[in-house]
Amino acid sequence: MEKPFKSLGEQLVRTEFNPDSNTTVDLIKQKSAELINLINEYRDRDARLVEQAITSYEVAAMWAVKAATA
């Protein structure tokens, strides 16, 4: 059963999407979501920098999943 609330990080890296149930993909996505959630807490300091960091984490997660499933 899916939990009703997904954090920003979970939404952005789509932690629930893993058709092959690859444990490495799950781990990469969960850790990436945690990093996104962590940096998002500092949005009030400099929203532009936070957005850039979040985008970079999203891109890094994508490439890491691609590498893990190559």
Residue, then its C-alpha position, 0 to 999 in steps of 0.5 A: m500500500e502506498k503512503p498517502f503523502k509523498s515528500l518533495g524528493e519522493q515526488l521528484v525522483r519518483t521513488e515508487f517507479n521501479p518496474d524491475s524492483n531493482t534494490t539498487v534503484d530503490l536505494i539510489k532514489q531514496k537517498s536522492a529524495e533524502l538529499i532533495n528534502l534536506i536542501n529544500e529546508y533552506r529555501d528561505r535562505d536562497a530559493r534560486l540556489v536551492e532550486q539549482a541544487i534540487t535540479s542537480y540531484e534530480v539529474a544525478a539520480m537519473w544518471a545513477v539509475k541509468a548506470a545501475t541498470a546498464 
